[in-house]
Amino acid sequence: MRIRPAGPADAPGIAAIWNAIIVDTAATFTTQTKTEAGLIADMTQRGAAFQVAEDAGRVLGFATYGQFRGGPGYAHTMEHSIQLAAEARGRGTGRALMTALEDVARAQGVHSLWAGVSGENPGGVTFHRRIGYAEIARLPQVGFKFGRWMDLILLQKIL
């Protein structure tokens, strides 16, 4: 397995992973699937802040971040997203991706990273706790998907 900055050739693999999670799970509240063109635009804009895990040319997962909220006061606070293919979970891929992403963030002057995890994704909360994130808040019933309201759990890591 190799971790590296994502490139345009990774867009189909990233879209396949992300769209399956969007369509089939409550791990994300969004219902809008990702397009390859949109992902390429994000990769281009984010540069090294969009990392991919691959093995023998196959995308296993990705991690990326963007500014937590708009405005210059938040310039050093980012919110990240990490998604893995089902077969990559529980094998250290997520930890490796987050280590690489946090290294990029430190080099870019990021002070803290945030994770917004669905209350219906306890594995995501456990993962973040294991890599040093602290639960800061639980926002009740702020997400709506599959005909039901869901909580959002916010976790933070000071870099």
N, C-alpha and C positions, 0 to 999 in steps of 0.2 A: 504494500500500500504506500502511496505517495501523497503528500499534501502539498499543494501549490496554488498560486493565484489562478482563478477561473478564467477561461478564455472562450471565445465564440463557439469553438467546437464542442464545448461542454454543455451548451444550451439545451440540446435535445435530452440529454441524460438528467440534467437538473429539472427541466420541465416535467419529465416523466415521474420523478420522485415527488416533486412539490405538488403536482396536480393530483396524484393519487391521494396524498394526504389531505388536500383541499376537498376533494370530492367524497372521500370515504371516511374521514375521521373528524372529531371535534378538537383535534390538536391545534387547529387554527380556526378563527371565527370567519375568515373570509370565504366567500363562495365563488369568487372570480378566479378562474384558472389563469395560469401564467402562460405567456406566449414566448416563443424563442426570441423574437425581435425585442420584446420588452426586457427579457433577461440579458440579452447582449447589451442593450442600452444601460442597464443597471451595472453590469460588469465593467463597461467602459467608464462609467461615471465613478464607480467605487474603487477601481484598480485593485490594489493588494488587499483592500478591505472586503474582497469577495474571494474566499478560499474554497477549494474543492478537494475532496479525497477521491483518488482513483486507483484502480488496480488493473493493470494490463489494458489500459485505455477505457475501462468501464467506470463511470461515475458511481461512487458509493454514497456520496453525500456532499453537503456544502454548508458553509457558515459565512455570514456576511453581517455588516452593520451599517446603520445610517444614523443621522442625528436624532436624538431622543425627542426633542421638540424644536420648533423653529426659533430663530433669533440668535444673536451673538452670545448671549448669556449661557446658552446650552452647547456651545461649540466644542466642549471637551467631555460631553456626556452623550453616549451612543446607546442605541437599542439594537441588540443582535437577533438574528434568526439562525437556527441550525436545524437541518432536516437530513435524515438518513434513509437510505433504502432499507427495507425490512431486513434483508440478509446482513446488513452492516451493523445492526444494533447489538449491543452487548459484547463487542469485540475490540473496544478501545478506539474506534473510529471517531466517535463524538469527542472524546477527550483530546485526541490528536488534532482534530480540527479546531477545537476551542483554544488549545495551546498556541497553535499557529496564529489564529485570529487575535488572541490577546497580545502576542508578540508584535503583530502589525499595529494594533491599537496603541500600545505603549510607544512604539517608534513614531507614531503620528501625534503624540501628545494627548491621547485620550486619558481622562482621569477615572471615569467609571463606565462600566458596561451594565446595561439593564436587560433583563429577560422578562417578557410578558408571556406567561404560561397558562393555558386553559386549565381551569379547575377540574376538567375531565381528563387531564393528562398527568396523573400522579407520577408516572415514570419520568416525565420531563422535569418536574419539581425535584425529585430525588436526584436525578442527574446533575442538575445545577447546584444543589447543596453539596454533592460530593466533590465538585470542582471549585468550591469556595464561595458560592453565591449565598447571600443571606436573604431570607424572605422578609420583605419590607412592608408589603400591603396585600390585602385581598379585597378586590373590588367586586362586591356582590352583583350578580345579574347584569353585567355590562355587555356581554356578548350574546347574540341570538343566532342560533343555527339549528337546523333539524327540528324546528318547531318548539324549541325550548330555550330558556334563559340560562346562561352559564357565567360562572365567576372567572375573573382574571386574577392571577397571582403574579405580583411583581417581585422580582428578585434582583439584587444588585451585587456587583463585585467592584470594590475600589482597586484600581490597578496600581 
